[in-house]
């Protein structure tokens, strides 16, 4: 559901194409698995409920018909860039890997293998 302005959109758009281009993949198209929280998210203090998180689904379709799938090293490179090369603006959950202070373990938040959770680093709610 679209509830108007989502604070995550601007920093996400600013950094995602920078990361994919800096890594040599060019522009990448992704599946938007949602910003606003569903009933499951609303039952918790989720960054999705305030529009401060986006779930970015894989596979990505990048320049020159390159496909980046969830298990590919390139997917983790993009997740790492979004966590660690975005001026501490964003935090990331992907594959329950912690790599740097802005990459959070999924823990009880469940499966984050088929999508990359990207949130405003200091969102008002807890992550997930």
Phi and psi in degrees as a GROMACS rama.xvg file:
@    title "Ramachandran Plot"
@    xaxis  label "Phi"
@    yaxis  label "Psi"
@TYPE xy
-96.3421  118.553  UNK-2
-111.484  33.6396  UNK-3
87.6042  -148.289  UNK-4
-61.7601  128.589  UNK-5
-113.044  118.715  UNK-6
-58.8477  -24.2718  UNK-7
-73.5594  -21.5039  UNK-8
-61.1676  -49.3021  UNK-9
-63.5446  -51.1346  UNK-10
-65.8381  -34.4364  UNK-11
-61.7963  -49.9218  UNK-12
-63.6118  -37.0129  UNK-13
-61.8083  -41.1758  UNK-14
-96.8329  -29.7424  UNK-15
-62.278  -49.9615  UNK-16
-69.652  -30.3426  UNK-17
-62.5816  -45.9613  UNK-18
-62.9361  -49.2767  UNK-19
-65.1661  -35.3299  UNK-20
-72.6646  -43.3006  UNK-21
-61.0776  -32.4155  UNK-22
-82.1011  -4.94608  UNK-23
91.1325  12.071  UNK-24
-95.28  -7.67828  UNK-25
70.6915  -160.048  UNK-26
-73.2319  139.428  UNK-27
-123.432  137.59  UNK-28
-96.6093  135.54  UNK-29
-129.7  164.878  UNK-30
-90.7951  123  UNK-31
-82.275  106.598  UNK-32
-85.1827  5.97693  UNK-33
121.366  147.225  UNK-34
-106.343  -58.6569  UNK-35
-72.7866  140.478  UNK-36
-68.5456  146.536  UNK-37
-92.2062  -170.896  UNK-38
-58.06  -38.42  UNK-39
-63.7774  -43.0426  UNK-40
-66.8492  -39.5205  UNK-41
-65.8162  -19.648  UNK-42
-76.3027  -9.04776  UNK-43
-126.993  172.27  UNK-44
-86.7152  83.035  UNK-45
-103.935  143.649  UNK-46
-62.6289  -23.156  UNK-47
-64.1956  -33.4326  UNK-48
-65.5701  -23.7993  UNK-49
-105.894  10.765  UNK-50
71.7163  22.0641  UNK-51
-104.47  13.2957  UNK-52
-144.947  150.521  UNK-53
-133.9  140.653  UNK-54
-101.866  118.551  UNK-55
-104.727  108.294  UNK-56
-81.4998  147.581  UNK-57
-106.235  158.298  UNK-58
-78.0816  159.438  UNK-59
-95.722  144.299  UNK-60
-112.069  112.342  UNK-61
-110.588  -174.89  UNK-62
-56.2651  153.774  UNK-63
57.8174  31.8374  UNK-64
59.6238  24.6086  UNK-65
-74.2508  129.15  UNK-66
-105.52  129.38  UNK-67
-113.407  115.218  UNK-68
-97.1597  166.364  UNK-69
-59.6006  -30.6755  UNK-70
-90.4964  -5.4903  UNK-71
-72.6978  145.496  UNK-72
-56.5664  -34.258  UNK-73
-61.9236  -32.6912  UNK-74
-64.0578  -42.4882  UNK-75
-67.9143  -34.5282  UNK-76
-60.9002  -42.6677  UNK-77
-65.8273  -45.0545  UNK-78
-59.7369  -44.1877  UNK-79
-60.5243  -43.3163  UNK-80
-62.2313  -44.5148  UNK-81
-64.2861  -29.0945  UNK-82
-82.9174  -42.302  UNK-83
-111.367  -6.60027  UNK-84
-126.004  34.3074  UNK-85
-127.251  35.9136  UNK-86
57.2418  32.3599  UNK-87
59.9637  22.7068  UNK-88
-82.3453  -28.54  UNK-89
-122.721  154.021  UNK-90
-123.762  154.592  UNK-91
-136.058  142.087  UNK-92
-122.658  125.259  UNK-93
-154.88  126.527  UNK-94
55.3941  21.2986  UNK-95
58.7148  29.9905  UNK-96
-100.185  134.111  UNK-97
-107.892  118.155  UNK-98
-138.607  93.8737  UNK-99
92.233  165.854  UNK-100
-68.7973  -17.3399  UNK-101
-103.977  9.95162  UNK-102
-113.993  110.397  UNK-103
-94.3951  144.401  UNK-104
-71.4009  145.973  UNK-105
-67.923  -40.3517  UNK-106
54.9536  -127.916  UNK-107
-76.3451  -3.21077  UNK-108
-79.1624  -4.91963  UNK-109
92.7628  -165.503  UNK-110
-73.5182  119.837  UNK-111
-123.436  46.8795  UNK-112
-94.6017  -36.9163  UNK-113
-92.2885  -3.43016  UNK-114
-147.685  158.539  UNK-115
-104.998  119.563  UNK-116
-84.6372  122.751  UNK-117
-124.86  126.379  UNK-118
-132.381  160.659  UNK-119
-61.4407  129.88  UNK-120
-51.8377  -47.7943  UNK-121
-109.894  54.7735  UNK-122
-65.7203  164.109  UNK-123
-71.1502  -23.044  UNK-124
-107.455  179.92  UNK-125
-75.4239  168.437  UNK-126
-82.1318  160.652  UNK-127
